[in-house]
Amino acid sequence: MEQTNEGFGVPELEDVTRVPAPETEEQRMVRLQQLADLAIAKESDAEIIARLVAEARAKRAAELLPTDTAGFPADYDWVEIAEGQGEHDISYAPLGIGGFVIKVPRGKKWILPHIFVTECLDHAIETIVTQNKNGLTLRSVRRFPYQTFGKATPEDYKMQQAEQKALAAQQLAAAA
């Protein structure tokens, strides 16, 4: 009896002399689309997370309050900080948030971002010691007593900033 490979699932050898038919433009586009789909599937979790985080940040930024040039909410107050009572008090109040510091002149109406009023002036507390007939008394007082005069517009704030920049340029030119 003769033995053959028929029926055992062994593949037949291909004719290696046969040249494949040229690829059509449509077949080429299908092949390239499949390669692109494979490349997209290989996108790492870190890349996907980075893209999703960027999209979430962009969405959140659109929902935030409008801000001024320093990144503070565009909400402003007219404020006057009382002049110092001691001989060593400086002529301005240094107010700072997150490393951003401004000098606010005392005894003059000034426009401040509202956050400086709520986070700096309201929290600048010092303890003073007074003497009375019963001895010494400690009490907490504001370091920079102030008075507010209502809200200011972003345009008023920008005008005040422009005036201060012009004054600084004048003083710099005079010093040179």
C-alpha positions in Angstrom: 0.0 0.0 0.0 1.3 3.4 -0.9 1.5 6.1 1.8 0.7 9.8 1.0 0.2 13.0 3.0 -3.3 13.3 1.9 -5.7 13.7 4.7 -3.1 14.4 7.4 -3.4 18.2 7.2 0.1 18.8 5.9 0.0 21.9 3.7 1.0 21.5 0.1 4.0 23.5 -1.1 3.2 26.7 -3.0 4.5 27.5 -6.4 7.3 29.9 -5.6 7.7 30.9 -9.2 4.3 32.6 -9.2 4.5 36.5 -8.9 1.8 38.1 -6.7 -0.7 40.4 -8.5 0.0 44.2 -8.0 -1.9 45.9 -5.2 -4.7 48.2 -6.2 -5.0 51.6 -4.6 -8.1 50.5 -2.7 -6.3 47.4 -1.4 -3.3 49.6 -0.4 -5.5 52.0 1.5 -7.2 49.1 3.3 -3.8 47.7 4.3 -2.5 51.1 5.5 -5.7 51.7 7.5 -5.2 48.3 9.2 -1.7 49.3 10.1 -2.9 52.6 11.5 -5.5 50.8 13.6 -2.8 48.6 14.9 -0.6 51.6 15.8 -3.5 53.2 17.6 -4.2 50.1 19.6 -0.6 50.1 20.8 -1.1 53.5 22.4 0.1 53.2 26.0 -2.1 53.7 29.0 0.1 56.6 30.1 -0.5 58.3 26.8 -4.2 57.8 27.0 -4.2 59.1 30.6 -2.2 62.1 29.7 -4.6 63.0 26.9 -7.6 62.5 29.2 -6.0 64.7 31.9 -5.3 67.4 29.3 -8.9 67.3 28.1 -10.2 67.5 31.7 -7.9 70.5 32.5 -9.1 72.3 29.4 -12.7 71.7 30.4 -12.1 72.9 34.0 -10.2 76.0 32.9 -13.2 77.0 30.8 -15.4 76.7 33.9 -13.2 78.9 36.2 -13.7 82.6 36.9 -12.1 85.0 34.6 -8.6 86.0 35.9 -6.4 89.0 35.7 -2.8 89.0 34.4 -1.5 87.5 37.7 -4.0 84.7 37.7 -6.2 86.0 40.5 -9.9 86.1 40.1 -11.0 89.3 38.3 -12.8 90.7 41.4 -11.6 94.0 42.7 -12.2 96.3 45.7 -11.5 99.9 46.5 -9.5 99.9 49.8 -7.7 102.4 52.0 -5.2 101.0 54.4 -4.7 103.3 57.5 -1.4 105.1 57.9 1.0 103.7 60.4 0.8 105.0 63.9 4.3 104.1 65.0 7.5 106.0 64.1 9.0 102.8 62.5 5.9 101.9 60.4 6.6 101.9 56.7 4.6 103.9 54.2 3.2 100.9 52.4 1.6 97.5 53.4 3.4 94.5 51.8 0.8 92.0 50.9 1.7 88.6 49.4 0.0 85.4 48.2 2.0 82.5 46.9 5.1 84.4 46.4 3.3 87.3 44.6 3.9 90.4 46.7 2.5 93.9 46.1 3.2 97.2 48.0 0.0 99.0 48.8 0.5 102.7 49.8 -1.1 103.6 53.1 -3.6 106.5 53.5 -4.6 106.4 49.8 -7.6 104.8 48.1 -6.3 101.8 46.1 -7.7 99.0 44.0 -6.8 95.5 45.1 -7.8 92.1 43.9 -10.5 90.9 46.4 -8.4 87.9 47.3 -5.8 90.2 48.9 -8.4 91.7 51.1 -9.8 88.3 52.2 -6.5 86.4 52.4 -4.0 89.1 53.4 -5.6 92.0 55.2 -8.1 90.0 57.1 -5.5 87.5 58.2 -2.7 90.0 59.1 -3.2 89.9 62.9 -0.7 90.9 65.5 -0.9 90.8 69.3 -0.3 94.0 71.2 0.4 94.5 74.8 -1.2 97.3 76.7 -0.7 98.3 80.3 -3.6 99.2 82.5 -4.2 99.5 86.3 -4.6 95.7 86.5 -1.4 94.9 84.7 -0.7 93.9 81.2 -3.4 93.0 78.7 -2.9 91.1 75.4 -5.2 91.6 72.5 -5.3 90.8 68.8 -5.6 93.6 66.3 -5.3 94.0 62.6 -1.7 94.7 61.4 -3.0 96.9 58.6 -6.3 98.4 59.6 -8.3 99.1 56.4 -11.6 100.4 55.1 -13.4 99.3 51.9 -15.2 101.6 49.5 -17.0 99.1 47.3 -16.2 97.1 44.2 -13.9 98.4 41.4 -14.1 97.4 37.7 -11.4 95.4 35.9 -10.9 98.5 33.7 -10.2 100.7 36.8 -7.7 98.1 38.0 -6.0 98.0 34.6 -5.8 101.8 34.5 -4.2 101.9 38.0 -1.7 99.3 36.9 -0.9 101.3 33.7 -0.4 104.5 35.9 2.0 102.6 38.2 4.0 101.2 35.3 4.3 104.7 33.8 5.4 106.1 37.2 8.0 103.3 37.6 9.4 104.1 34.1 9.6 107.8 35.0 11.4 107.0 38.3 13.8 104.7 36.5 14.6 107.2 33.8 15.2 109.9 36.4 17.6 107.6 38.4 19.6 106.8 35.3 
